[in-house]
Amino acid sequence: MALKKKVGLIEGLRYKGAGPMLAWILHRLSGLGMIVFVSLHVLSSFLTQQWGSDLAITMNIIYESLYFQLFIYFCVIFHAVNGLRIIALDIWPKFLRYQRESTWLEWFIIIPIYGLTVFIMIRRSLIG
Amino acid sequence: MQMRKVVKPGWNLEYVMWMFTRLSGLAITLLAVISVAAAFMMGARTQMDMGTLMRWTFFPNSNHVLDSEVPDVTVNWANGFWQIMQVLVIFFGVTHGFNGLRVVIEDYTKPGLWQLFWRAVVFLLWMFMTLVAVYVVFTY
């Protein structure tokens, strides 16, 4: 299938790439998420500083909301850990044999850190 | 989806950006670690909450998040160190990000005018974001 140029969505989903493919997709999506997030920050701080406009406040409300924070925190943690995994595999290509295992290792690192932070964030938002 | 050409080492855009992506990724990680450590040394342990510390680490500018409470930021915290850190984070982060956007777009477009158009869009966005962000840093 990898040799075919056009691959439809359904066919693409049937591709059994498992862990490494999931990591690849999430790496892209989290990267795109962070582009939006960082651009919003830059624009809103520019607007606040320059004109003190209401648009900046609207943007702030969006990206300060708990849901957006949970989303972006996942993006940052995942993108960082997966990026380090990619760098490590690029430096030592021998370990590419174990890239499936390396994605497991990655989740072992991400889940505790992310879970703990989610726990703290939600508890804080419930307390108020 | 296009089959991507195999990148050959040398001074071409693909290889340079491939290298840059790895190096800037490492750089951002290190900058974040240094910033957290520096913020703690300057008193963040008692002055900032967790969220503020995270925001300050990646964008040391209290204007970008209205709810953050950074006490006396103009007195103790507005100094050259944070401006340098901020410009470095902006340069590495924005360039890394928009190059990534370019790679994603080029996976879904064929070489030609349309792809060139998107390349130009990404380039302009990159320039715009870098300049605005650096402007924000130095007028704060």
Interface residues (C-beta under 8 A of the other chain):
Chain A: K5 K6 V7 R28 G31 L32 M34 I35 V38 S39 H41 V42 L43 S44 S45 F46 T48 Q49 I57 N60 E64 Q69 A80 G83 L84 I86 I87 D90 I120
Chain B: M1 Q2 M3 R22 G25 L26 T29 M50 G51 F59 N61 N63 H64 V65 L66 D67 G93 V94 G97 F98 G100 L101 V104 L125 M129 V132 A133 Y135 V136 T139 Y140
